[in-house]
Amino acid sequence: MRVSVSLLAGFMLLAPVAAVASPVGLGTPATRDSSPVIEAAVKCGPHAHYVKGHRNKSGHYVKGRCVKNHR
């Protein structure tokens, strides 16, 4: 009886850990653009806007920055 109660208690303690440890998107491959970096909102000066970090045509990563507006 003690063994079954201790096994049941052990399974109950491990159940939340197993649910949290499983990845959310099973079967969906991670893309190159997904990164753990979060870009904060940036206040650019007048006549400028912020461009997020991205990959250019040759595949190199370009950091986010403020750029002038086109007229």
Phi, psi and omega in degrees: 000318180295324181294316181293323178292318180291324176294318178297317178295321178296318177294324179292326178287328182274342183299312179295327180294319180292325180289324181283326186285342181285137180292149183289314186259071178294133177088352178258119181289148179286137179273164180291333184280342181283125179219156180282000182278130178251125180270131180276158177293133183245135177267108178271162180290185179294146179062034178214159177218161183268135175246124181295161175296142185202176175258136179275184185300328181274359175096358179279146180279134178246126180292153176292148183198168174272136178230153180288147176286145175278147179253000000 
